[in-house]
Amino acid sequence: MKPWSHDLMATERRLLQSVVAVARYIYGAAASSVFMVSPDTGELIFAAVAGEGEQGLVGKRFDAGTGIAGWVAASGQPLITDNVAGTAQFAGDAAASTGYVPASIMAAPLIADGECIGVIEVLDRHTHDANAPGRELDDIELLGLLATQAALSLALLRRGEQAASAAPRMGDLVARLSEHAVMDSSDPLAVSLLSISLDLLDRRAHPASKSG
């Protein structure tokens, strides 16, 4: 397989860093991160981190199946727990190695072309409405939207290695996202992420010409 270009990898890093920053802000969380799944080994690789433990974590690897992220990657299903100590999937040693051990975790898979390519996690989200009916369902549904957005954007970027083929797919992103969210002011997360992705895709499709 042809390796991704440096420009594409830089764009992906920028996209994922924007995603984790938005996730941390929306949930008032201590931290948020995205792991990418190695297509060769199945390892979980920190690709972007915002908040607690972010220094030096990008590029850190865990064995396939490690912890909650590993379970989500293998099952393709989201998971939410407000008591990680009592959750069978939690890997305390792996968490400790990052420098931050959370009390609660939400995680959702990034699915592209029917395959899990990564996992987004939110650690210690703010739970001021802890007793509100359906709060956990709302939280995980919103995280699922975020994961869908990230996966779609990555897939489009990768299929758009050549600028000529990237531009027509921007409209496809809008159409597919509209199936998952109401695109108006009542859904600021979807609007923000759509703006981020379209900006990145537009830069990818129409790189600034070099002077001189």
C-alpha positions in Angstrom: 0.0 0.0 0.0 1.3 3.5 -0.9 2.1 5.4 2.3 0.1 8.5 3.0 1.7 11.8 2.0 3.1 14.1 4.6 0.5 16.8 3.7 -2.3 14.3 4.2 -1.0 13.1 7.5 -0.7 16.7 8.7 -4.2 17.5 7.6 -5.5 14.4 9.4 -3.7 15.4 12.6 -5.2 18.9 12.4 -8.7 17.5 11.8 -8.5 15.0 14.7 -7.0 17.7 17.1 -10.0 19.9 16.2 -12.4 17.0 16.9 -10.9 16.2 20.4 -10.8 19.9 21.3 -14.5 20.3 20.4 -15.4 17.1 22.3 -13.7 18.3 25.4 -15.4 21.7 25.2 -18.9 20.3 24.6 -18.8 17.9 27.5 -16.7 20.1 29.9 -14.4 17.0 30.1 -11.1 16.6 31.7 -9.7 15.1 28.5 -10.6 13.8 25.1 -8.6 11.6 22.7 -8.7 9.7 19.4 -7.0 6.4 18.9 -6.4 5.2 15.4 -6.3 1.4 14.8 -3.2 0.2 13.0 -4.3 -1.7 9.9 -1.3 -3.9 10.1 -1.2 -4.9 13.8 -4.5 -3.7 15.2 -2.6 -1.6 17.8 -4.3 1.5 19.2 -2.3 4.6 18.5 -2.9 7.9 20.2 -3.5 10.3 17.2 -4.9 13.4 19.0 -5.3 14.4 22.7 -6.8 17.4 24.4 -6.7 18.0 28.2 -5.2 15.9 30.9 -2.2 13.9 29.9 -1.9 15.4 26.5 1.8 16.1 26.7 3.8 13.4 24.9 0.9 11.0 24.3 0.5 11.3 20.6 2.1 8.3 18.9 1.9 6.1 22.1 0.7 2.6 21.3 -1.3 0.0 23.1 -1.8 -3.7 22.1 -4.9 -4.5 20.1 -7.9 -5.1 22.5 -6.4 -3.0 25.3 -9.0 -1.4 27.6 -12.2 0.2 26.8 -10.9 1.6 23.5 -9.8 -1.8 22.5 -13.2 -3.3 23.3 -15.0 -0.5 21.3 -12.6 -1.0 18.3 -13.2 -4.8 18.3 -17.0 -4.7 18.8 -17.8 -1.6 16.8 -20.1 -0.5 19.6 -20.0 2.6 21.9 -19.5 2.2 25.6 -20.2 4.6 28.5 -19.3 4.1 32.2 -19.3 6.4 35.2 -17.4 3.8 37.2 -14.4 2.6 35.4 -13.1 0.7 38.4 -16.2 -1.5 38.2 -16.0 -2.0 34.4 -14.5 -5.2 33.1 -13.2 -3.7 29.9 -11.1 -1.0 31.8 -7.4 -1.5 31.8 -6.0 0.3 34.8 -2.3 -0.3 34.0 -2.7 1.2 30.5 -4.6 4.2 31.9 -1.9 4.8 34.5 0.8 4.8 31.9 -0.8 7.8 30.3 -0.4 9.9 33.5 -4.1 10.3 34.1 -6.6 7.7 35.4 -10.2 8.8 34.9 -13.3 7.9 36.9 -15.6 7.9 33.9 -15.2 7.2 30.2 -17.3 7.4 27.1 -16.0 5.9 23.9 -17.4 5.5 20.3 -15.9 3.8 17.2 -14.9 5.7 14.1 -16.4 3.5 11.3 -15.4 4.1 7.7 -16.5 1.8 4.8 -17.9 -0.7 7.4 -14.6 -1.0 9.3 -13.5 0.5 12.6 -10.5 2.8 11.9 -10.3 4.4 15.3 -12.0 5.2 18.7 -12.8 8.6 20.3 -12.9 8.8 24.1 -14.1 11.4 26.5 -12.7 11.2 30.0 -14.5 12.6 33.1 -17.2 14.6 31.4 -19.1 17.2 33.4 -22.2 15.5 34.8 -24.2 18.3 36.4 -27.4 16.6 35.2 -26.5 13.2 36.4 -30.0 12.3 37.4 -31.7 13.7 34.3 -33.7 11.0 32.4 -31.9 9.9 29.3 -28.8 11.9 30.0 -26.4 9.0 29.2 -28.3 8.2 26.0 -28.0 11.8 24.9 -24.3 11.9 25.8 -23.4 8.8 23.8 -25.6 9.8 20.9 -23.8 13.1 20.6 -20.5 11.3 20.8 -21.6 8.9 18.1 -22.3 11.9 15.9 -18.9 13.3 16.6 -17.3 9.9 15.7 -19.3 9.7 12.5 -18.1 13.1 11.5 -14.5 12.3 12.2 -14.7 9.0 10.3 -16.4 10.5 7.3 -13.9 13.3 7.1 -10.9 11.0 7.3 -12.4 8.7 4.7 -12.9 11.6 2.3 -9.5 13.0 2.9 -7.9 9.6 2.2 -10.0 9.1 -0.9 -9.1 12.6 -2.0 -5.3 12.1 -2.2 -5.5 13.7 -5.6 -7.0 17.2 -5.4 -9.1 16.6 -8.5 -11.0 13.8 -6.8 -11.4 15.5 -3.4 -13.5 18.5 -4.4 -16.6 16.6 -5.7 -16.9 14.7 -2.4 -17.4 17.7 -0.2 -21.1 17.8 -1.2 -21.3 14.1 -0.3 -20.1 14.9 3.2 -22.9 17.5 3.7 -25.5 15.0 2.4 -24.4 12.2 4.6 -24.0 14.3 7.7 -27.6 15.6 7.3 -28.8 12.1 7.9 -27.4 12.2 11.5 -28.0 15.8 12.7 -30.2 18.8 12.3 -28.1 21.3 10.6 -29.2 24.5 12.4 -28.4 26.5 15.5 -30.0 23.9 17.7 -27.1 21.5 16.9 -23.9 23.7 17.4 -21.7 20.6 17.6 -22.7 19.4 14.1 -22.4 22.9 12.6 -18.9 23.4 14.2 -17.6 20.1 13.0 -19.1 20.5 9.5 -17.4 23.9 9.2 -14.0 22.4 10.4 -14.2 19.5 8.0 -15.3 21.6 5.0 -12.5 24.1 5.6 -9.9 21.3 5.8 -11.3 19.6 2.7 -11.4 22.9 0.8 -7.7 23.5 1.7 -6.9 20.0 0.6 -8.7 20.4 -2.7 -7.4 23.9 -3.4 -4.0 24.3 -1.9 -2.6 27.8 -1.9 -0.3 28.5 -4.8 3.3 29.1 -3.9 4.7 32.5 -4.7 7.9 33.1 -6.5 
